Structure formats: structure tokens, C-alpha cells
Amino acid sequence: MSDSAQNPTALIESLDHDGQGVAHADGKVLFIEGALPGERVEYSSYRRKASFEKAQTLRVLKASSLRVTPRCPHYGVCGGCSMQHLDSVAQTAIKQRVLEDAFWHLGRLRPEVVYPPITGPAWGYRYRARLSVRLVQKKGGVLVGFHEKRSSYVVDMRQCEVLPPHVSALIPHLRDMISAMSIPDRLPQIEVSLGDAQTALVFRHLEDLTEGDEALLRAFADTHKVSIYLQPKGPETVYLFYPQDAGPLYYSLPEFGVKLQFRPIDFTQVNHGINRMLLRRALYLLDPQPGERIADMFCGLGNFTLPIARSGATVVGIEGAKSLVERALENATLNGLADRTEFAVSNLFDATEGSVAALGHFDRMLIDPPREGADELVKALGPNAPKRIVYVSCNPATLARDAAILVHEKGYVLKGAGIANMFPQTSHVESIALFERP
């Protein structure tokens, strides 16, 4: 590191798991936002600790060949994306390296095979989003968008390149409509949820709407061909406001002849295209056979359960959220798979060897946990555990931790692993791994 006239500079050595440039200076590790390996940048620190500093790039003095011009005009201010300055192909390669590094540094493991990355469109892929709403008079009125980086402030957004184009185009119109309502300062957020045939907007409102407000919402829905849901209190209060004949939200998995219905605030995968490809790989690796009994742990509304059941196997879906289990049961019935599926509500974060054994023997198991991972579940696997496990993860660190338990304590082999680029332009790493026990 050396000092320029006003700010220090650093030579970037690598990227960390959050997409920040990593450098070293004066015995400290520097994490610099917006910097790429091989670059020399001028930076400004915003957080200093004894062993590290967090900083942002002020100026690129020597640019990487992988640097590209960010597509979004809000990039650098908006906290939604962190990698738009990096070539899309390079993003995928770096995420694969993040996964492999996590396996080695946290679990002392290397997969026997590294699977080709699952990739799709780099833009317009985000079918779920939570937009914040703020009334800020000094910025011209109502703002609708994501939070600024490291801030509770809302970006003064006019568009979003990772949202589908027709949703991005709604942002200025949402600003105008909310500005005209009686309580523009009492509508803190809008949930966006897309199905195959419908775009749903869920408006959280902290005070009752007037007749005039409701008229504005109906007109907005008619003009922009969207469905409006309202949420006066907690998530359980969400209801369809207009149009009443909108019908249920759903997404289809044509390869498996499955259609899944969901409520607009249910958890579903953000990227429908990548979800389909991830399912294809998961089913290929799991290789379910007719007559087998298979577990789908953290099953949600049946995203993996029902495609597995199409193979002729019997699938037991376990999920901690009662509302999602109810939805999974409904989806199994709607898809004619009720006779091949069972579902139960259980907190898998509290799994014990006894509670897992009580579920009976499984020939194979799929695990798809939230970011916290599934350490208690894998610790609870006993001598009668399935010989094959497919683990779908949204956090390389917890996957590596759980993989270490499976390999070093439970006798499995890490046969293969790879990433799915579920969130292009961000540092988020989705991955899939196969474990087998000899």
C-alpha cells in the first residue's frame, strides 16, 4: 500500500465470498468493495478494526480485463447487487472457487468431481423481491426501491435491471400512485411475486386505506395487468384485493409434469429458470427409483418433493413451517401425487437421532435447508441412514461445515459438487453436492 495525495492505494489479490477485493497492508487484511483481482485501486476505509479494514473503491488506477461497465445506473449506491462491475462468466468462475475454498478451508474436503456450473440469463431473472417505500420530501417525494448499501435509506430508483423488464418499468408508476394516496408515509413495503401467468404486488399498509386509495389501486391493477394483495398486519393477514378473479399464483415444472401453487409471501426460488435446471440436476444425482422411500428435508411447498414423486418413489416431505406443509399437501393433491407423498411439520434444527429414526428408513435423502444449514439433522443420521444424499445449499460455509460432519463423522464420500448461479450480479452462491456412503 502507498499513499496518494489524499487516499491510500492497494493491489487487489483476490475476491472474498462477498465479492469484495482482498488486499494486505500494514499487517491488516483489506476488504475493498468494487475492486477486482489484479487491479490497483484508490480506496477509502469506512470501518477499521485491529486485524482488518472495510473500504470502498474511489478510483481504479489499473483496471482488470474482467471489469465491465455496470448496466444499472444505480449500481454502487443500491445494496441489491455487488458484482455488476465483473464480467458475468467470471462471476460464475469466482463463485465456483468460493465453494471449493469453503470445502477445503472449513471442512478439509475436495469433491471427487466438480460439476459444470448451472447458469442462465444474467438480467431480468428476479421473480421475487421486497421493495421498500419511503416518503422523503427532500428527494422529491415517494421513493420505491432497495436499500442503499450499508444503510436503511431507500435508493432513488427509476429502474432495476435484475427485475423482469415489466416489473422494473412499474417503479416510476408505483411512486406516482403512492404519492397520490392518502397515506404515502404508511406504506413501508411492497412484495413482488411472479408466477407463470400473474404478477402479484403485496402492499403492506400501517393504516386503513380510504375509498380513494382503493380506487387508485384498482386503476393501477387494470392499467398494468397486475394483481393487488393487501397486508394490514402480519403475514397471515395477506389477502387478494383486486381483481377478485385473479386465480392462484403458480409456477410450472414442465419436465416433471408438475404445477405448484403458492401464496405471494410464500418462499419460492427467486430465479425460476435456474430452479428448473437445478431440479434436473438434483433428480439426476438423487436417481430415485420406483418403490423407494425418499426423504425431502426442508421440503417447503413441494418444489423437490413432487418431481421426486413423479419417479414412482414414495416421498416424505418434512418442513418446519406449517403453512408451507399445508401448501405442499394441496399441491400434491392438485398434481395427482397424494398417494406417493407424505408430509409432516417438524423443526429440523432440533433434530435428534431418535426423531430422525422415528421417521423410518429412507433409501435416499434430499436436504435443502435455509442459510443456517442442517448440522443438527446430519449429526442425527444414524447407522440406518440413506446411502445417498443430495444437499442443495444457499450458503457455502454451512454446506462445508455439514459436509465435514457427513464425511468425517458419518462415513460419507463427497462425490461431487458445483454451483448454480441463482443470483447473477450478486455474491450469493447456490450449490449442490452429492454424498454417498460405501
Secondary structure as GFF3:
##gff-version 3
##sequence-region A 1 438
A	DSSP	beta_strand	2	3	.	.	.	ID=ss1
A	DSSP	beta_strand	8	11	.	.	.	ID=ss2
A	DSSP	beta_strand	14	15	.	.	.	ID=ss3
A	DSSP	beta_strand	21	25	.	.	.	ID=ss4
A	DSSP	beta_strand	28	33	.	.	.	ID=ss5
A	DSSP	beta_strand	40	48	.	.	.	ID=ss6
A	DSSP	beta_strand	52	62	.	.	.	ID=ss7
A	DSSP	alpha_helix	88	107	.	.	.	ID=ss8
A	DSSP	beta_strand	113	114	.	.	.	ID=ss9
A	DSSP	beta_strand	128	136	.	.	.	ID=ss10
A	DSSP	three_ten_helix	137	139	.	.	.	ID=ss11
A	DSSP	beta_strand	141	145	.	.	.	ID=ss12
A	DSSP	alpha_helix	165	168	.	.	.	ID=ss13
A	DSSP	alpha_helix	170	180	.	.	.	ID=ss14
A	DSSP	beta_strand	189	194	.	.	.	ID=ss15
A	DSSP	beta_strand	199	204	.	.	.	ID=ss16
A	DSSP	alpha_helix	211	224	.	.	.	ID=ss17
A	DSSP	beta_strand	227	231	.	.	.	ID=ss18
A	DSSP	three_ten_helix	235	237	.	.	.	ID=ss19
A	DSSP	beta_strand	239	242	.	.	.	ID=ss20
A	DSSP	beta_strand	249	253	.	.	.	ID=ss21
A	DSSP	three_ten_helix	254	256	.	.	.	ID=ss22
A	DSSP	beta_strand	258	262	.	.	.	ID=ss23
A	DSSP	alpha_helix	272	286	.	.	.	ID=ss24
A	DSSP	beta_strand	293	297	.	.	.	ID=ss25
A	DSSP	alpha_helix	305	309	.	.	.	ID=ss26
A	DSSP	beta_strand	314	319	.	.	.	ID=ss27
A	DSSP	alpha_helix	322	334	.	.	.	ID=ss28
A	DSSP	three_ten_helix	338	340	.	.	.	ID=ss29
A	DSSP	beta_strand	341	345	.	.	.	ID=ss30
A	DSSP	three_ten_helix	348	350	.	.	.	ID=ss31
A	DSSP	alpha_helix	353	357	.	.	.	ID=ss32
A	DSSP	beta_strand	364	367	.	.	.	ID=ss33
A	DSSP	alpha_helix	375	379	.	.	.	ID=ss34
A	DSSP	beta_strand	388	393	.	.	.	ID=ss35
A	DSSP	alpha_helix	396	404	.	.	.	ID=ss36
A	DSSP	pi_helix	405	409	.	.	.	ID=ss37
A	DSSP	beta_strand	413	420	.	.	.	ID=ss38
A	DSSP	beta_strand	430	436	.	.	.	ID=ss39
###
